[in-house]
Amino acid sequence: MTRYQIGELARMTGLTVRTIRFYSDQGLIPPTARTVGGYRTYDGEAVAKLKLVRTLRDLGVDLPTAGRVLAREVTVTDVARAHADAIDAQMKTLRLRRAVLRAVAKGGEMELMNELARMSDEERQRILDDFFEEVFGPYELDPQFEQHMRSVRVELPDDPTTEQLEAWVELAKLVQDPDFRAAVKRMSQQHEEQRRGGADMSPPGDNQMEAFNFAIAQARAALDAGIAPGAAEAREVVDRVNANWAQALNLPNDERLVERLRELSDFADPRAERYWVLIAKVNGWPAMPDHSAERAWLREAGQPFG
């Protein structure tokens, strides 16, 4: 039977003499025999074991686990599966760290971003569910509406972009903001009162959506043209928007329209729109339109729905 000395094993396996001697001293690859002069020799099985240990170590498997494989206490398959799972977890952590660092480099709050990014899916969802319970729980809302709102899930991917991480941080801060919670609770209370009064609480009809889109388009055009909300041209924009709303709501263009638009505005806090924009970003949904700039311009220009 062929015997190999340590130097030959080193050439055959690509390992150093020092490493092979260490493995031998640790009992991983014991010598098959010794020469008359006391030098260690190894057989073909030892060569195969050394190559297996080298491969396992190259893949990041620790030496005790490699020894268990050689001792047939665990299989290579078991070790590979467990190690792959561990690498997956490490990669997830590293990807989150990368996203946090990139967001911080753009001026984000490091401690808050790191804390929120490290949350589990369940912990992230708990923040949202707590929000739902406070702002919807005490009120008798339309069941379909409430179910739709409570069905929202936060699904930050394992490899979030900087934008997704920033959106999650902003969303978490938004739903924990006492002022925003109070605003949504007021909307829920008014929803309950109007529903009890027999009001139709179904989503806005086509006419209202067209009027809203017209208002946004008019505001966008004014912004692009550099018209300040306090300018005379802004008054003309507001007049056009109000006239269009009057037609959509079948109301005279007077104080009755203004009162109705103010009622509608109670259900249209711009932060609620921002909430959906952020949810879409976090979950990787198609981008939701963000009309915050246009609505702010309309409010400053004196348009009651804004």
Protein Blocks (a to p, Z undefined) as FASTA:
>chain_A
ZZddfklmmmmnopafklmmmmmmnomagcfbdcfkopacddfklmmmmmmmmmmmmnop
afklmmmmmnomacfklmmmmmmmmmmmmmmmmmmmmmmmmmmmnopafklmmmmmmpcf
klmmmmmmmmmmmmmmmpccdfklmmmmmmpccdddfbdcfklmmmmmmmmmmmmmmklm
mmmmmmmmmmmmmmmnopafbdcdfklmmmmmmmmmmmmmmmmnopafkbmklmmmmmmm
mmmmmmmnopacdfklmmmmmmmmmmmcfklmmmmmmmmmmnopacdddfklmmmmmmmn
opakZZ
